[in-house]
Amino acid sequence: MPKSPAFAERIDKLTRSIENAQTGGSFPTKVRTLPAAVAKRLAAKGCAFNWVREAATPGRQVYQLHTVDNPRIIQGLISLEAKPDTYLCTW
């Protein structure tokens, strides 16, 4: 099995909305599934991660995060996969 690349980003805080790290300002946030056409545009722009392949992987769902006021600018992407005997806890 190939070794996974190291995750280069740092998650400094989990919030319920997109937050400006410099000012602390919070923006109403939406989470939507990532359409295939948008994933292809990301690939064409040279995105380092292959979101087209990720979205096509059986059992996985890719979501995009954006502000309510500007849905055309993706602020974040996440891929989720349900696995047996795996639980997600929220508080």
C-alpha positions as CSV (number, residue, x, y, z in Angstrom):
1,M,0.0,0.0,0.0
2,P,1.4,3.4,-0.9
3,K,2.3,5.8,1.9
4,S,-0.1,8.7,2.4
5,P,1.4,12.1,1.9
6,A,1.9,14.2,5.0
7,F,-0.9,16.6,5.8
8,A,0.6,20.1,5.4
9,E,-2.2,22.2,6.8
10,R,-2.8,22.9,10.5
11,I,-6.3,23.0,11.9
12,D,-6.1,25.6,14.7
13,K,-9.7,25.6,15.7
14,L,-13.1,23.9,15.0
15,T,-16.0,26.4,14.6
16,R,-19.6,26.2,13.4
17,S,-18.9,28.8,10.7
18,I,-16.1,30.3,8.6
19,E,-14.0,32.6,10.8
20,N,-11.5,35.2,9.8
21,A,-8.3,34.1,11.8
22,Q,-6.9,37.6,11.9
23,T,-10.0,39.5,13.0
24,G,-12.1,36.8,14.6
25,G,-15.1,37.8,12.4
26,S,-17.6,35.1,11.7
27,F,-19.5,34.5,8.4
28,P,-22.7,32.5,8.0
29,T,-21.6,29.3,6.3
30,K,-23.2,26.7,4.0
31,V,-22.1,23.2,3.4
32,R,-23.0,21.6,0.0
33,T,-22.0,18.6,-2.0
34,L,-19.3,19.3,-4.5
35,P,-20.6,19.0,-8.0
36,A,-18.5,17.0,-10.5
37,A,-18.2,20.1,-12.8
38,V,-16.7,22.1,-9.9
39,A,-14.3,19.3,-9.0
40,K,-13.1,19.3,-12.6
41,R,-12.6,23.1,-12.6
42,L,-10.4,22.7,-9.4
43,A,-8.3,20.1,-11.3
44,A,-7.9,22.4,-14.3
45,K,-6.7,25.2,-12.0
46,G,-3.9,23.0,-10.7
47,C,-5.3,22.0,-7.3
48,A,-2.7,19.7,-5.7
49,F,-5.4,17.2,-4.5
50,N,-7.4,15.1,-7.0
51,W,-11.0,16.0,-5.9
52,V,-12.4,14.4,-9.1
53,R,-11.0,11.0,-8.1
54,E,-12.0,11.5,-4.5
55,A,-15.6,12.4,-5.4
56,A,-15.8,9.3,-7.8
57,T,-14.5,6.9,-5.1
58,P,-17.4,4.7,-4.0
59,G,-18.7,5.3,-0.5
60,R,-17.2,8.8,-0.3
61,Q,-19.0,12.2,-0.4
62,V,-17.2,15.5,-1.0
63,Y,-18.6,18.7,0.5
64,Q,-17.7,22.3,-0.1
65,L,-17.8,25.1,2.4
66,H,-18.7,28.7,1.4
67,T,-20.1,31.8,2.9
68,V,-23.8,32.5,2.5
69,D,-23.0,35.9,0.8
70,N,-20.5,34.4,-1.7
71,P,-21.3,30.9,-2.7
72,R,-19.0,31.0,-5.8
73,I,-15.8,31.1,-3.6
74,I,-15.1,27.7,-2.0
75,Q,-13.5,28.3,1.4
76,G,-12.9,24.6,2.2
77,L,-13.4,21.0,1.0
78,I,-13.9,17.8,3.0
79,S,-14.4,14.2,2.0
80,L,-16.3,11.9,4.3
81,E,-16.7,8.1,4.2
82,A,-19.0,6.1,6.4
83,K,-17.3,2.9,7.7
84,P,-18.8,0.1,9.8
85,D,-18.1,0.4,13.5
86,T,-16.9,4.0,13.1
87,Y,-18.7,6.7,15.0
88,L,-18.6,10.5,14.8
89,C,-19.1,12.3,18.0
90,T,-20.2,16.0,18.1
91,W,-20.8,18.3,20.9
